[in-house]
């Protein structure tokens, strides 16, 4: 009877649920009362039992851990009573669930992550919780940087997902679920499962620092992918057979690609290789890299060299006293010459380069404990078209390098046109420290035919401590007008020429026009292994200075520059394609070492934009894919906003609501303070404004009166002293457009002002003149026009070239001047007095 009595009390409690937004405790029931209330559930007095149930219901989530612990220790009858209370605490009506989701979403956009976590954790516990409920519970804990609970929530979502019915292609439809929805199809299921496993592994490794757990997660992922467990030698044999067929038929069959399986395999193997290397399992990492390369090749992807460089790095870590493993695509060499019969498909299949490129890259491995000293190559070459001369080249692969270093190249014909068949020979020393050598053979259809290659080598003891030789320096210079003269370090130099092998050190470039009435100069500190661009134009209003900033090596993303309240400058840029970096300077030339944004957290971050408000607070908007199920890929981005007083300590990021589904590449975010004290954020054809950046909440579409084809891809907005907003933007693959607000604050119809494909526009208002800067395929240009319509623009003046890309919009600096940063391996400061920007 007592069991029935308790169940009856629970039914009564079901009839009077507490509202989701109510406090979890009242003075009548506190968390420290929970043990007593659980004991009272077994009281002989019905009123005490009824009061205990009601109080536990009122305590809600706070009572669950103790109830679950008590249920685990109780006998069968007591466990049933306790589980009935637990089930009630986990149940929600449909209306309650809707309210909780609304509260959780509102808390997310307010940056109130504790409230968000409480709401979604409650939703995730109900028996009918959706996958989104469970995922957002994980997101909430992640945003609080509570990584153990985030991983546990994502794992719970994965467990639930793997228990769901899935519609298989070619089979009868699965029955509808209890909630009336149809089961997901196999592709959706595979993509969601893959994404969850990748995200869990990412957090286990990067945040929990548990590579063993991350390895187990990735192993589970690979076990679920068809064909992933095929032995490596069998996979290599299948690829060799495919190469043989292609050589025989002259046709490379396009595979039927299962993109979901390919993504799971490639991302899983890539992360597995990283995890194995992190755990010093070099053999396991090599096996993962080898399989990754084979997966991509066998599916028709002609990859460049990332996996090859990984092999070189891993082989460089291999102990000298252990026999090196056999790796597909790596040819072991000894004292005897190696003969490659390139008419044999089995030989050609050893090359780790796609057959469709008609070139093969053979990786050559020296004996254990030895390294190459010299290489001698002879090749049987038939030249069919004298326009093509390169038949083979040798490349060194060094641990830690990101490129393949050239050793030597075999060319035919030697300086004159010749046809026919011959034997080309060459011999080259190999610099110390190379872990592998690559032999690349070119077989261009209708141009060159290489029938065979014979390679002999001499060896020396491997010097594991040897530093790689300095890499060559690549320099491209361009000075304008081209009729002038250029000197480098006081010696005459050629203009507009690329040099591979430029000497390291500090160099002075001086340019003088033909009539000698104009002169420009700059200096460059050249370092080995870097690519430099030197651009000078005596007609440009800008002068350039070399800075000490490290290379900004991500071409898709620009940078943002802001002047701080204390007179320093802050630069935000993207490095290595994923991390926002911050650097400060007093003079824009000498910079403190860049530091990563503390909010990067191992995810992909891009398109940073800075603004300093009237109180001196620094605001940073940027995109991050931290809530994506695919953290190692370019997708699933959300716009975030954070602020700081010193550029070092940052607030928790808060999301800006908007439609970001249009995909990669993302375009820059523009922040602006107008003369009336309002703050604006622009992105594509959306904007949000407020009395402070703190008031930004949701991006709304701009009210265009023109067709969608002219919607902004990269809007740049500035404000003139009279309060008018001026916008210039480029449309994808189209012209540059200009628009402005009227006296009522409405945008007038945009009009094209640059009739050519251009991008990255910016606008500087100087009195009644507007200075326009934009980029094309060969560099950045400056032009100007009179407000308000900009229908007549001056002839453009080139201010950078494609080797020295413009990195930041112009920023005002003291002394009525403007500055910007440009360049890649070399980061240059461009400065111009305000008066020179407005040219006669």
C-alpha positions in Angstrom: 0.0 0.0 0.0 2.9 2.4 0.8 4.2 2.0 -2.8 0.8 2.8 -4.2 0.5 5.8 -1.8 3.9 7.2 -3.0 2.9 6.8 -6.6 -0.4 8.6 -5.9 1.5 11.5 -4.4 3.7 11.7 -7.5 0.6 11.7 -9.7 -0.7 14.7 -7.7 2.6 16.4 -8.2 2.4 15.9 -11.9 -0.8 17.9 -11.9 0.8 21.0 -10.4 4.2 21.4 -12.1 6.4 24.4 -11.2 7.0 26.9 -14.0 10.4 26.6 -15.6 11.4 30.2 -14.7 10.6 29.8 -11.0 13.5 29.7 -8.4 14.8 26.3 -7.6 14.6 26.8 -3.9 12.4 28.6 -1.3 13.0 29.1 2.4 10.9 26.0 3.1 13.2 23.7 1.1 17.0 24.2 0.7 19.6 21.9 -0.9 21.0 20.9 2.5 17.5 19.5 3.3 17.7 16.9 0.5 19.1 14.0 2.6 16.3 14.5 5.2 13.6 14.7 2.5 14.8 11.5 0.8 14.6 9.7 4.3 11.0 11.1 4.7 10.0 9.3 1.5 9.9 6.2 3.6 8.0 7.7 6.5 4.9 5.9 7.8 3.0 9.2 7.9 1.4 10.0 4.5 1.5 13.8 5.2 5.3 13.6 5.7 5.8 11.5 2.5 3.6 14.0 0.6 5.5 17.0 1.9 8.9 15.2 1.0 7.8 14.6 -2.6 6.5 18.2 -3.0 9.7 19.7 -1.6 11.9 17.5 -3.8 9.9 18.6 -6.8 10.4 22.2 -5.8 14.1 21.7 -5.4 14.2 20.2 -8.9 17.7 19.8 -10.5 19.5 20.3 -7.2 17.9 17.1 -5.8 18.8 14.8 -8.7 22.3 13.7 -7.8 21.3 12.7 -4.3 18.2 10.9 -5.5 20.2 9.0 -8.1 22.8 8.0 -5.5 20.1 6.9 -3.1 18.4 4.9 -5.9 21.7 3.1 -6.6 22.0 2.0 -3.0 18.3 1.2 -2.3 16.6 -2.2 -2.4 14.3 -3.0 -5.3 11.2 -1.5 -3.7 12.9 1.7 -2.6 14.7 2.0 -5.9 11.3 1.9 -7.7 9.9 4.7 -5.5 13.0 6.9 -6.0 13.1 6.3 -9.7 9.5 7.5 -9.9 10.5 10.8 -8.3 13.5 11.0 -10.7 11.3 10.4 -13.7 9.0 13.2 -12.7 11.9 15.6 -12.2 13.1 14.7 -15.8 9.7 15.1 -17.4 8.4 18.2 -19.0 5.1 19.1 -20.6 5.3 20.3 -24.2 4.5 23.9 -23.1 7.3 23.7 -20.4 9.8 22.5 -23.0 8.9 25.3 -25.4 9.3 27.9 -22.6 12.7 26.4 -21.5 14.0 26.4 -25.1 13.0 30.1 -25.5 14.7 30.9 -22.2 17.9 29.0 -23.2 18.1 30.7 -26.6 17.6 34.1 -25.0 20.3 33.3 -22.4 22.6 32.3 -25.2 22.3 35.6 -27.1 22.6 37.5 -23.8 25.8 35.7 -22.9 24.2 34.3 -19.8 25.7 30.9 -20.0 24.9 29.6 -16.5 21.2 30.2 -17.2 21.6 28.7 -20.7 23.3 25.6 -19.2 20.5 25.2 -16.6 17.8 25.3 -19.1 19.3 23.0 -21.7 20.6 20.5 -19.1 17.0 20.3 -17.9 15.7 19.8 -21.5 18.4 17.2 -22.3 17.2 15.0 -19.3 13.6 14.7 -20.4 13.0 11.3 -22.1 11.6 13.0 -25.3 14.6 15.4 -25.6 15.6 16.1 -29.2 19.1 15.9 -30.6 19.2 19.7 -30.6 18.3 19.8 -26.9 21.2 17.5 -26.1 23.7 19.3 -28.4 22.9 22.7 -26.9 23.4 21.3 -23.5 26.9 20.5 -24.6 27.3 23.9 -26.2 26.2 25.6 -22.9 28.8 23.8 -20.9 31.4 24.5 -23.6 30.7 28.2 -23.5 31.3 28.1 -19.7 34.6 26.3 -20.5 33.4 23.4 -18.3 35.0 20.9 -20.6 34.3 17.7 -18.7 30.6 18.4 -18.6 30.6 19.6 -22.2 32.2 16.3 -23.3 29.8 14.3 -21.2 26.8 16.1 -22.7 28.1 15.5 -26.3 28.7 11.9 -25.5 25.1 11.6 -24.2 23.9 13.1 -27.4 26.0 10.6 -29.4 24.6 7.7 -27.4 21.1 8.9 -28.0 21.8 9.4 -31.7 23.2 5.8 -32.2 20.0 4.4 -30.7 17.7 6.1 -33.3 16.2 4.3 -36.3 17.7 5.2 -39.6 16.3 4.9 -43.1 18.6 2.8 -45.2 18.7 3.4 -49.0 16.9 0.7 -51.0 15.1 -0.7 -48.0 11.5 -0.2 -46.8 11.0 3.1 -44.9 11.4 2.8 -41.1 8.3 3.3 -39.0 7.6 6.8 -37.7 8.8 7.6 -34.2 6.5 8.2 -31.3 6.7 11.9 -31.8 5.4 11.5 -35.4 8.6 12.5 -37.1 10.2 10.2 -39.7 13.7 8.7 -38.9 16.7 10.5 -40.4 18.2 9.1 -43.5 21.6 7.3 -43.5 23.5 10.3 -44.9 22.2 12.6 -42.2 22.9 10.0 -39.5 26.5 9.4 -40.7 27.3 13.2 -40.9 25.9 13.8 -37.4 27.7 10.9 -35.9 31.0 11.8 -37.6 30.7 15.4 -36.5 30.0 14.5 -32.8 32.9 12.1 -32.7 35.2 14.6 -34.2 34.1 17.3 -31.8 34.4 15.0 -28.7 37.8 14.0 -29.8 38.8 17.6 -30.3 37.7 18.6 -26.8 39.3 15.5 -25.2 42.6 16.3 -26.8 42.8 20.1 -26.8 40.9 21.0 -23.6 41.0 17.9 -21.4 44.5 17.0 -22.5 43.6 13.3 -22.7 45.0 12.1 -26.0 44.3 8.5 -25.1 40.6 9.2 -24.7 40.6 11.2 -27.9 42.3 8.3 -29.7 39.7 5.9 -28.5 37.0 8.2 -29.8 38.6 8.5 -33.2 39.2 4.8 -33.4 35.5 4.3 -32.8 34.8 6.7 -35.6 37.0 4.8 -38.0 35.6 1.5 -37.0 32.2 2.8 -38.2 33.4 3.8 -41.7 33.1 1.1 -44.4 36.5 0.1 -45.7 38.5 1.9 -43.0 39.7 -1.4 -41.4 41.0 -2.8 -44.7 44.7 -3.8 -44.3 47.1 -1.2 -45.6 48.8 -3.6 -48.0 45.5 -4.6 -49.5 44.5 -0.9 -50.0 47.8 -0.3 -51.6 47.4 -3.2 -54.0 43.9 -2.0 -55.0 45.3 1.5 -55.7 48.2 -0.1 -57.8 45.6 -2.0 -59.8 43.7 1.2 -60.4 46.9 2.9 -61.6 47.6 0.0 -63.9 44.1 0.2 -65.4 44.5 3.9 -65.9 47.9 3.5 -67.7 46.4 0.8 -69.9 43.3 2.7 -70.9 44.7 6.2 -70.8 41.7 7.2 -68.6 41.5 7.8 -64.9 38.0 6.6 -63.8 36.1 9.2 -61.8 35.1 7.5 -58.5 31.6 7.5 -57.1 32.4 9.6 -54.1 30.7 9.1 -50.8 31.5 12.5 -49.4 30.3 11.6 -45.9 32.5 8.5 -45.7 35.4 10.4 -47.3 35.1 13.2 -44.8 34.9 10.8 -41.9 38.0 8.9 -43.1 40.1 11.9 -44.0 39.3 13.9 -40.9 39.5 10.9 -38.6 42.9 9.7 -40.0 44.3 13.2 -39.9 43.4 13.6 -36.2 44.5 10.0 -35.4 48.0 10.7 -36.9 48.2 13.9 -34.7 47.1 11.9 -31.6 49.5 9.1 -32.3 52.4 11.5 -32.7 51.4 13.4 -29.6 51.7 10.0 -27.7 55.1 9.3 -29.3 53.7 6.4 -31.3 55.6 7.2 -34.5 54.7 3.9 -36.1 51.0 4.5 -35.5 51.2 8.0 -36.8 53.0 6.9 -39.9 50.4 4.2 -40.6 47.6 6.8 -40.2 49.3 9.3 -42.6 50.0 6.5 -45.1 46.4 5.4 -45.1 45.2 9.0 -45.3 47.3 9.6 -48.4 46.0 6.4 -50.0 42.4 7.3 -49.2 42.7 10.6 -51.0 44.6 9.3 -54.0 42.3 6.3 -54.5 39.3 8.6 -54.5 40.8 10.8 -57.2 42.2 13.7 -55.1 45.5 14.9 -56.3 46.8 16.3 -53.1 50.0 18.4 -52.9 52.4 17.6 -50.1 51.0 17.9 -46.5 51.0 14.1 -45.9 54.5 13.8 -47.5 55.9 16.4 -45.2 54.2 14.6 -42.3 56.0 11.4 -43.4 59.3 13.3 -43.5 58.7 14.7 -40.0 57.8 11.3 -38.6 60.7 9.5 -40.3 63.0 12.0 -38.8 61.8 10.9 -35.4 62.4 7.2 -36.1 65.1 5.6 -33.9 68.3 4.9 -35.8 68.6 1.4 -34.2 65.2 0.2 -35.4 64.3 -1.0 -38.9 62.2 1.5 -40.7 58.6 0.4 -41.5 57.4 -0.3 -45.0 55.2 2.6 -46.1 53.2 2.7 -49.3 54.9 5.2 -51.6 58.3 5.1 -49.9 61.0 3.3 -51.8 63.9 2.0 -49.7 67.4 2.6 -51.2 70.7 0.8 -50.6 74.1 0.8 -52.1 72.9 -0.8 -55.4 71.4 1.6 -58.0 67.6 1.9 -58.0 66.0 1.3 -61.4 62.5 2.7 -62.0 60.8 1.2 -65.0 58.1 3.8 -65.6 56.3 1.7 -68.1 55.5 -0.7 -65.3 52.3 0.3 -63.6 53.4 -1.4 -60.4 56.4 0.9 -60.2 54.4 4.0 -61.2 51.9 3.2 -58.4 54.6 3.7 -55.8 54.6 7.4 -56.6 52.5 9.5 -54.2 51.2 11.9 -56.8 48.0 11.6 -58.8 48.2 9.9 -62.2 46.0 12.6 -63.7 48.8 15.1 -63.2 51.1 12.9 -65.3 53.8 13.2 -62.7 54.9 10.9 -59.9 56.7 11.8 -56.7 58.8 8.8 -55.5 59.8 9.1 -51.8 63.3 7.7 -51.3 64.4 6.4 -47.9 68.0 5.7 -46.9 69.1 2.7 -44.8 68.5 2.9 -41.0 71.0 5.1 -39.3 72.2 6.6 -42.6 71.3 9.6 -44.7 71.9 10.6 -48.3 75.2 12.2 -49.2 75.0 12.4 -53.0 72.5 11.3 -55.6 73.1 10.5 -59.2 70.2 10.3 -61.6 70.0 9.2 -65.2 66.7 9.2 -67.1 65.7 7.9 -70.5 63.9 10.9 -71.9 62.0 11.4 -75.2 61.2 15.1 -76.0 58.1 15.4 -78.1 57.6 19.2 -77.8 60.5 21.6 -77.4 58.4 24.0 -75.3 58.7 21.7 -72.4 62.2 21.0 -70.9 62.0 19.8 -67.3 62.0 16.0 -67.0 62.8 15.3 -63.4 63.8 17.1 -60.1 65.1 16.0 -56.7 63.6 17.4 -53.5 64.7 17.1 -49.9 62.1 16.7 -47.1 63.2 18.0 -43.7 61.5 17.5 -40.4 59.7 20.6 -39.3 59.7 22.2 -42.7 56.5 23.2 -44.5 57.9 23.0 -48.0 60.0 20.6 -50.2 63.4 22.0 -50.8 65.0 21.6 -54.2 68.2 19.7 -54.5 68.7 19.6 -58.3 66.8 19.3 -61.5 67.4 17.4 -64.7 66.5 19.4 -67.8 66.4 18.6 -71.5 67.2 20.1 -73.9 70.3 21.9 -72.4 69.8 25.4 -73.8 68.7 24.7 -77.3 65.7 23.2 -79.1 66.1 19.5 -79.7 63.7 16.6 -80.3 64.1 12.9 -80.0 65.3 10.5 -77.3 68.3 10.7 -75.1 69.7 9.9 -71.7 70.0 12.8 -69.3 72.4 12.6 -66.3 73.1 14.6 -63.3 74.7 14.4 -59.8 74.0 16.5 -56.7 75.1 16.7 -53.1 72.4 16.3 -50.5 72.5 18.8 -47.6 72.6 17.2 -44.1 69.5 16.5 -42.1 67.1 15.4 -44.8 64.9 12.5 -43.6 63.6 11.6 -47.1 64.3 12.6 -50.6 61.7 13.0 -53.3 62.2 12.2 -57.0 59.6 13.9 -59.1 59.2 12.6 -62.7 57.1 14.6 -65.2 55.4 12.8 -68.1 53.4 15.4 -69.9 51.2 14.0 -72.6 52.3 14.9 -76.1 55.4 16.7 -74.6 57.8 14.5 -72.6 58.0 10.7 -72.2 60.3 9.3 -69.5 60.6 5.5 -69.9 63.0 4.8 -67.0 65.1 6.4 -64.3 68.2 5.0 -62.6 69.2 6.4 -59.2 72.3 5.7 -57.3 73.4 7.1 -54.0 76.1 7.4 -51.5 75.4 7.7 -47.8 76.9 9.0 -44.5 75.9 8.4 -40.9 72.7 10.3 -40.1 73.2 13.5 -38.2 70.0 13.7 -36.1 71.1 17.1 -34.7 71.8 18.7 -38.1 69.9 21.8 -38.8 68.3 22.0 -42.3 70.2 24.2 -44.7 68.8 27.7 -45.1 66.0 27.9 -47.6 66.3 30.2 -50.5 64.8 33.7 -50.4 62.3 34.6 -53.0 61.9 38.3 -53.9 59.6 40.1 -56.3 60.3 43.9 -56.8 58.2 46.3 -58.7 58.8 50.1 -59.0 56.8 52.6 -60.9 56.9 54.2 -63.4 58.9 51.4 -65.1 61.1 53.9 -67.0 63.1 54.8 -63.9 66.2 53.2 -62.5 66.6 51.0 -59.4 69.6 50.3 -57.3 69.9 47.7 -54.5 72.7 48.5 -51.9 74.1 51.0 -54.4 74.3 48.6 -57.3 72.1 48.8 -60.4 69.3 46.3 -60.3 66.5 45.0 -62.6 63.0 46.3 -62.2 59.9 44.1 -61.9 61.7 40.8 -61.6 61.4 37.7 -59.5 64.6 36.4 -57.8 64.8 33.0 -56.2 68.0 33.0 -54.2 68.1 36.6 -53.0 70.9 37.1 -50.4 69.8 37.4 -46.7 70.4 40.5 -44.7 69.4 44.1 -44.8 69.1 45.7 -48.2 68.4 49.3 -49.4 66.2 49.9 -52.5 66.5 53.3 -54.1 64.4 54.3 -57.2 64.8 57.4 -59.3 62.7 58.5 -62.2 64.3 58.8 -65.6 64.5 62.6 -65.4 65.8 62.4 -61.8 63.1 64.7 -60.3 61.5 62.0 -58.1 63.0 59.5 -55.8 61.7 56.7 -53.5 63.5 54.3 -51.2 62.9 51.6 -48.6 64.8 48.9 -46.8 64.2 45.2 -46.4 65.5 42.7 -43.8 65.6 39.5 -45.8 65.6 36.2 -43.9 66.1 32.7 -45.3 63.1 30.7 -46.4 60.8 33.7 -46.8 59.0 35.3 -49.8 59.2 39.1 -50.1 57.7 41.8 -52.1 59.1 45.2 -52.5 56.8 47.8 -54.1 57.7 51.5 -54.8 55.7 54.0 -56.8 56.8 57.7 -56.8 53.3 58.7 -57.8 51.8 57.0 -54.7 51.0 59.2 -51.6 52.3 56.4 -49.4 55.8 55.7 -48.1 56.7 52.3 -46.8 58.7 51.1 -43.8 59.7 47.6 -42.9 58.1 46.4 -39.6 59.2 43.6 -37.2 55.8 41.8 -37.5 56.0 38.1 -38.3 54.5 36.9 -41.6 50.7 37.2 -41.9 50.3 34.0 -43.9 46.6 33.6 -44.4 45.5 35.2 -47.7 41.7 34.9 -47.3 41.6 37.0 -44.2 42.7 40.6 -43.6 43.6 42.3 -40.4 42.2 45.1 -38.2 44.1 48.1 -36.8 42.9 50.4 -34.0 44.3 53.3 -32.0 43.9 52.7 -28.2 43.1 55.3 -25.6 46.7 55.4 -24.3 48.1 56.2 -27.7 49.3 52.6 -28.5 48.0 50.7 -31.5 46.4 47.2 -31.5 46.5 44.9 -34.4 44.3 41.8 -34.8 45.1 39.3 -37.6 44.7 35.6 -38.4 47.7 33.3 -38.3 47.9 29.7 -39.6 44.3 29.9 -40.7 42.8 29.5 -37.3 44.1 31.7 -34.5 43.4 35.4 -34.0 46.6 37.1 -32.9 47.0 40.4 -31.1 50.0 42.7 -31.2 50.6 46.2 -29.8 53.0 49.0 -30.9 53.8 52.7 -30.1 54.9 53.6 -33.5 53.4 51.0 -35.9 56.9 49.9 -36.8 58.2 48.2 -33.7 55.7 45.7 -32.4 55.6 43.6 -29.3 55.5 39.8 -30.0 52.0 38.9 -31.2 50.0 36.9 -28.6 47.0 34.6 -29.3 43.6 35.7 -28.4 42.7 33.8 -25.2 39.3 33.0 -26.7 40.7 31.0 -29.6 40.5 27.7 -27.6 41.8 25.5 -30.4 38.9 26.2 -32.8 39.0 28.0 -36.2 38.8 31.8 -35.8 38.8 34.3 -38.6 37.9 37.9 -39.8 38.7 39.9 -36.6 37.6 43.5 -36.4 38.5 46.1 -33.7 36.8 49.2 -32.4 37.7 51.4 -29.4 34.7 53.2 -27.9 34.6 56.7 -26.3 35.4 55.2 -22.9 38.5 53.4 -24.2 37.0 49.9 -24.1 38.3 47.7 -26.9 35.7 45.7 -28.8 36.5 42.7 -31.0 34.1 41.0 -33.3 35.2 37.8 -35.1 33.9 34.5 -36.4 34.6 31.2 -34.7 33.2 27.7 -35.4 33.4 26.6 -31.7 29.8 25.3 -31.8 30.2 23.4 -35.1 30.2 19.7 -35.1 33.2 19.9 -37.5 35.8 22.0 -35.5 38.7 21.0 -37.8 37.0 22.2 -41.0 35.9 25.6 -42.4 32.2 25.7 -41.6 29.6 26.3 -39.0 30.8 29.8 -38.0 29.1 32.1 -35.6 29.9 35.8 -35.1 31.1 36.6 -31.6 31.7 39.9 -29.7 34.0 40.4 -26.7 35.5 43.4 -25.0 38.7 44.3 -23.0 40.2 47.2 -21.2 43.9 46.3 -21.9 43.8 44.0 -24.9 45.0 41.0 -22.7 42.1 40.1 -20.5 38.8 39.6 -22.4 35.2 39.2 -21.4 33.4 36.0 -22.2 32.4 36.0 -25.9 28.7 36.9 -26.7 27.1 35.8 -30.0 25.5 38.2 -32.4 22.4 36.7 -33.9 22.4 36.5 -37.7 22.1 34.3 -40.8 25.6 32.9 -41.3 24.7 29.9 -43.4 26.1 31.2 -46.7 29.3 29.4 -46.1 33.0 29.8 -46.7 34.8 32.1 -47.3 33.4 34.5 -44.8 33.9 38.2 -45.5 35.2 41.0 -43.2 33.1 42.5 -40.4 33.2 46.3 -40.2 32.8 48.3 -36.9 32.0 52.0 -36.9 31.3 54.8 -34.4 29.3 57.7 -36.0 29.3 61.4 -35.2 26.0 61.0 -33.3 27.6 58.6 -30.9 26.0 55.4 -32.2 27.9 52.3 -32.9 27.4 50.1 -36.0 28.4 46.6 -37.1 28.2 45.7 -40.8 28.6 42.3 -42.4 27.6 41.6 -46.0 24.0 42.9 -46.4 23.3 43.0 -42.7 23.8 45.6 -40.0 23.1 46.3 -36.3 23.5 49.5 -34.3 23.1 50.7 -30.8 24.2 53.3 -28.2 27.1 51.0 -27.3 28.4 47.7 -28.8 27.0 46.1 -25.7 23.5 46.8 -27.2 24.2 44.9 -30.4 22.0 41.8 -30.5 20.8 40.8 -34.0 21.9 41.6 -37.5 19.1 42.8 -39.7 19.0 43.0 -43.5 19.9 46.4 -45.0 16.9 48.0 -46.8 18.1 47.8 -50.3 15.9 49.1 -53.1 18.0 47.4 -55.8 18.1 43.7 -57.0 19.7 41.2 -54.7 22.5 40.8 -57.2 24.1 44.0 -55.9 24.0 43.0 -52.3 27.3 43.8 -50.5 29.9 41.1 -50.2 32.4 43.4 -48.4 30.7 46.6 -47.2 32.9 49.5 -45.9 31.0 52.3 -44.1 32.3 55.6 -42.9 30.6 58.7 -41.5 31.2 62.3 -42.7 31.1 65.2 -40.2 27.5 66.1 -41.2 26.4 62.6 -39.9 25.8 61.1 -43.4 26.8 57.4 -43.7 28.7 56.5 -46.8 28.9 52.9 -47.9 31.1 51.4 -50.6 30.9 47.7 -51.4 31.8 45.1 -53.9 29.3 42.5 -55.3 30.7 39.1 -56.0 32.2 39.0 -59.5 30.8 42.5 -60.3 31.6 46.2 -59.9 32.1 48.4 -56.8 29.0 50.3 -55.7 28.4 53.4 -53.6 25.5 54.5 -51.6 24.8 56.9 -48.7 22.0 57.9 -46.3 19.6 60.8 -47.0 18.6 63.4 -44.4 16.0 61.0 -43.1 18.6 58.3 -42.6 17.4 56.1 -45.5 19.9 54.5 -47.9 19.7 55.9 -51.4 19.8 53.5 -54.4 23.4 52.2 -54.8 25.2 53.1 -58.1 28.3 51.4 -59.6 31.4 53.6 -59.6 34.2 51.2 -60.4 33.4 49.3 -63.6 35.7 46.4 -63.1 36.0 43.3 -60.9 37.4 44.6 -57.7 37.2 43.8 -54.0 38.1 45.0 -50.4 37.0 48.6 -50.9 37.4 51.3 -48.3 36.5 55.0 -48.1 38.1 58.0 -46.4 36.2 61.2 -46.2 38.3 64.3 -46.2 36.2 67.5 -46.4 34.2 67.3 -49.6 36.5 64.8 -51.1 36.3 61.0 -50.8 39.4 58.8 -51.2 38.6 55.4 -52.5 41.0 52.4 -52.1 40.2 49.0 -53.7 42.1 45.9 -54.8 42.2 44.0 -58.1 44.1 40.9 -59.1 47.4 42.8 -59.5 47.3 45.0 -56.4 45.6 47.9 -54.6 44.7 51.2 -56.2 43.7 54.7 -54.9 41.3 57.1 -56.6 39.2 60.0 -55.4 36.1 62.0 -56.2 33.8 64.7 -54.9 30.9 64.0 -52.7 28.0 63.3 -52.8 27.7 61.1 -55.9 31.3 60.0 -56.7 30.3 59.7 -60.3 33.6 61.3 -61.5 36.8 59.6 -60.1 40.4 60.5 -60.7 42.7 58.1 -62.6 43.7 55.3 -60.2 47.2 55.2 -58.7 48.7 51.9 -57.7 49.7 51.7 -54.1 50.6 48.0 -53.6 51.0 45.0 -55.9 49.7 41.4 -55.5 52.9 40.3 -53.7 52.3 43.1 -51.1 48.6 42.8 -50.4 46.9 45.5 -48.4 46.1 44.0 -45.0 44.3 46.6 -43.0 42.0 49.6 -43.7 43.5 53.0 -43.1 43.6 54.3 -39.6 44.1 57.9 -38.6 47.3 58.7 -36.7 48.5 61.9 -35.0 49.8 64.6 -37.3 47.0 64.5 -39.8 48.2 61.3 -41.3 46.9 57.9 -42.3 48.5 54.5 -42.0 47.8 50.9 -43.1 49.7 47.6 -43.0 50.5 45.6 -46.2 52.5 42.5 -47.1 52.8 38.8 -46.3 56.2 37.5 -45.3 57.3 41.1 -45.1 54.7 43.3 -43.3 55.2 47.0 -44.4 53.8 50.1 -42.8 52.3 52.5 -45.4 51.9 56.1 -44.2 50.7 59.2 -45.9 50.0 62.8 -44.8 46.3 63.6 -45.1 47.1 66.4 -47.6 48.8 63.9 -50.0 45.8 61.6 -50.0 43.8 64.3 -51.7 45.8 64.7 -54.9 45.4 67.6 -57.4 
